[in-house]
Amino acid sequence: MTPPLPTDGTDLDELRWRALSRPRGDRLAAERVRDWAGGPVLVALDAGGTRHLLVRVDEGPSIRLPRPVAGLRVGVRRLHPVGQPDAAWIDLGARDPSWHRAFGGLCADIRRRTARHRAGGPGDAARRGRPLASVLG
């Protein structure tokens, strides 16, 4: 008997991360999971097995990152994903498998909150350039 497909966002992200093949070198394997007013949101996996949530943001002094927390890496990276222009991305990462469930919950929450600020939706132009923290806060 085939188990039912998960409907919880955390479980769906878990399936997406497991489906990604580890890339070689410094590349990332990624899948687009959502668009928001700032650009795409991707789940990604690196060669070391670290899971990432990448959120494209407008570059500038408005990028404020939270303080580091145990098990969670946060930073801003310049990336050039296939089919996307070179841009700034907030990169949340969790390497330790014991943090994967909690990280998945955090990522699902971020996806839900960015869903309220979809690209092309009402007020998109006004939201573009807003710091991600104001969307997540």
N, C-alpha and C positions, 0 to 999 in steps of 0.2 A: 504494500500500500504506500502510495506517495504522500509524504507529509504536506500539509497545506502551505501555500506560499506565505511568507511573513508579510504583515501589513504595517508593522511598527517601523518607523524611520530608522531606528537603530539597527534592526535586523536587515533591512534593505541595504543599508550601507555596508554591513558585515558581508553580505553576499557580493556586493560590488568589489570590496577590497579582496575577497578570496578569489574572485574571477580574474583579477589583474595578474599578469605574469611579471615577475621581477625583472626589471631591465638591467642592462649592464652599464658599468661606469657611473657617471653622474647624472644620467637621464632619469626621468620619472615616467612610469606608466600611469595614465590617468583616464578618468571617465567623467564627462560632464553630467552633473546631477541637477543643476538648476541655473537659471539666469536671474539676476537681480539688477537693480538700477545701476550698480557699479560695474557690472559685467558678469562673466560666468563664475560658477562655483563648481569645483572639481574635487573628486576623491582621487587620491594618487598613492602610489607605492614606489619606494626607491629600492635600489639594489640591496641595501642592508635589511630590508623588511620593515622599515619605518612607514607607518601609515600617515598620510597627510590629508588635510582639508585645505584646499587652496581657494582663496576668495580674491578675485580681481578687484583692485581699488584704484582710484585716481591717485596719482603720486602727488606728494606735496607735504607741507608741514602739518597737515591735519591727520596724518597717520599716527595714531597713538596706540601703543600696544600695552596689554595688561602685564603686570609683573609675572615673572616666571613662576610656575607651580611645579611641584615634584611630579615627574612623569610626563609633563607637557612641554614641548618646545614651541616657542612662538617667535616669529621673525617676519621680516619683509624681504622678498626676493624678487629679482628681475628675471622673468621667464618669458620664453617664446614658444608656447605650445603650438602644435600643428594646427594651422588654420586660424591662429590668433595673432594679433600684433604683439610685439615686445611690450611688456607692461609690468607694473608693480603688482605683486600678489602677497596677501597676508598668508603665511604658511604656518598652520598649526600641525604639530607632529607628535606622534606617540610611538616609540619603538618597543617598549616593554609590553609583551603580550598580556601581562596582568592588568594593564591599564586600557586595553582595547575596548572593553565593554563600556567603561566610563567615558572614554574618548568618543566612542560611537554615539553615546547619549548627548554629549556636548555638540557633536557635529550635527546630529538630528535637530537639536534646538536651534543652532545657527541657521540651518536650512529653513526651518519653519519661520524664523524671524525675517530672514531675507526674502521669503516668499511674499511677505506683505509689501515689499518694495521691488516688485517685479519690473524688469525692463519693459518699456513701452506702456506701462500702466499709468493711471492718472497720477500726475505730479512727478513723473519720471525725471523731467528736466530739472525740477526744483531739488530733487533728491540727489541727482548726480553731483558728486563732489562732497557730499556730506560724509563725515567720518563714519567708518563702519561702527565705531563705538556708539554713535547716536542711534543707529539702527538697532543694535543689539541691546542697548541700555534699557 
